[in-house]
Amino acid sequence: MKAGHLSEYFTGVAAKNLSAVEADVFRSHQHEFNGVDALKKVFGNEPGKQTFKARFIYLNDHDDEPVADDGFLTWYDARKKHAKRSEHRLYFPTTSVSQCAAEGDVLVLGRRPDGSVLVVIAEAFSTIANQVQWLFGLNDLKHPGFSVREELESEQDRVEFAARFILENIGVVVETHEESFLDAMLAKFGGAFPATTDFSEYSRSTLKDINASDDPDAAVIAWMEREEILFRTLERHLIAERLTKGFNEAVEDFMGFSLSVQNRRKRRVGLALENHLEVVFSQCGIKYARAAVTEIKSKPDFLFPGDAEYRNLNFDPLRLTMLGVKSTCKDRWRQVLTEADRIPRKHLLTLETAISANQTAEMESRGLNLVVPSSLQKSYTDTQRQWLMSVADFSRLVKTRQEA
């Protein structure tokens, strides 16, 4: 196990695209995969029957919450009486997850360090399926058998910002913290969560050598990475303090507290990204307005060069630019299309990896340009990358229009 890599969370991973027959097997009462010798690398070759606790998850791009269930997997040799021949099979029970399986879906079996197994089924051709394959470096699943990875400690397997997000989507808790900053944060913020703007500013202050004008893409990722680690460090401490105090109305209080933790995490990421982008544009000498009001009270996240120019009908609309900012897209990217009517071609910046080709094709057809930090673009196909813009590309475009 190597710290900061996928090997902290998985000892081996196997994946495949489900055939029509295999999808039927999942939904029927014949709950076995036959002839799965490749899985010996994940489950071993021990004689006798082995049963593993399993967590089953079904994911698609449309539902906010995954379908999840607990169960077990059984790994056994169906020909254990034949000394010269073995035939291992993998048995699984009927679950709410197995009932969702369909032809083409991505199946991932991940053996955890505690001996349990995470079983993920991701909808075919979806963004989340692409992300799961990219996470584990299993991008070629066209052949009929399982693709297996045992060693998860290469440079590609480092768990950084984008990988943490995907891991948490598939139910793997990733706790990152940097205790050396905790005392300073507690003193600065009075033992409480500060406003997101203040926390973003503090996070950037711990990385003094970064200037966005040198490399806007690297700056955004470094600042987001640092803020995420520092926030989780402070959050971990404050949650531990709250838990030691207990809850008056045990169930109601605890559920309310848990919900507040989840909501704070979701709100903070998007706002933090906007905060750091604001500094990127300032350091690059770009004029902008944040959350300026346009038609029907819509508020584009960023308007260039500003709201005064946008309201001036004599100002050339070809010199106007708008940017929506969403840490993750899903179907919410369409909201950007209704903002800033004077600007026909929209731009959207996201940290989402491996968005499906179908979705990016629709974005392009609807007049939307996707902006993705350059280090995350490797998760997209070659064809998609020809169309994507980096933060530096977008900054140059806006700067050129500003100086026209």
Secondary structure, 3 states (H helix, E strand, C coil): CCCCEHHHCCCEEEEEECCHHHHHHHHCCCCEECCCHHHHHHHCCCCCCEEEEEEEEEECCCCCCCEEEEEEEEEEECCCCCCCCCCEEEECCCCCCHHHCCCCCEEEEEECCCCCEEEEEECCCCHHHHHHHHHHCCCCCCCCCCEEECCCCCHHHECCHHHHHHHHHCCCCCCCCCHHHHHHHHHHHCCCCCCHHHHHHHHHHCCCCCCCCCCHHHHHHHHHHHHHHHHHHHHHHHHHHHHHHCCCCHHHHHHHHHHHHHHHHHHHHHHHHHHHHHHHHHHCCCCCEECCCCHHHCCCCEEECCHHHHHCCCCCHHHCEEEEEECCCHHHHHHHHHCCCCCCCEEEEECCCCCCHHHHHHHHHCCEEEECCHHHHHHCCHHHHCCCECHHHHHHHHHHHHHC
